[in-house]
Amino acid sequence: MLQEIAKERNLSLTTVENHILQCFEEGMEVNTEAFLSDEERKMIELAVEKTGGEKLKPIKEELPDDISYFQIKVFLHERVMAVK
C-alpha cells in the first residue's frame, strides 16, 4: 500500500512513511491497523519490554527481519497516544 502511494506520487517510501509519522506528531488520527497486525504488535511490544524501548536498533534486532523500523515507530507512537 505505502509503496503504491510512493510510486503514484513519485516519492520515496521513506518520505511517505515520514509523512504518516508526522501526522501522528500533529495529532491527526491514523489507522495503525493498516500498518501493524495484532501479531506484529505483540512481537514489537515484547521486544520493547525486553530492550527498554529507549533506542530503535536494539528493538529491531529482537524482531524478525520483515518488521520494519517504520512499524516499530508506529507502535511507539501508538503507545504515546494511548497515554495522552
Protein Blocks (a to p, Z undefined) as FASTA:
>chain_A
ZZmmmmmnopafklmmmmmmmmmmnopacdfklmocfklmmmmmmmmmmnoomamklmmm
mpcfklcfklmmmmmmmmmmmmZZ
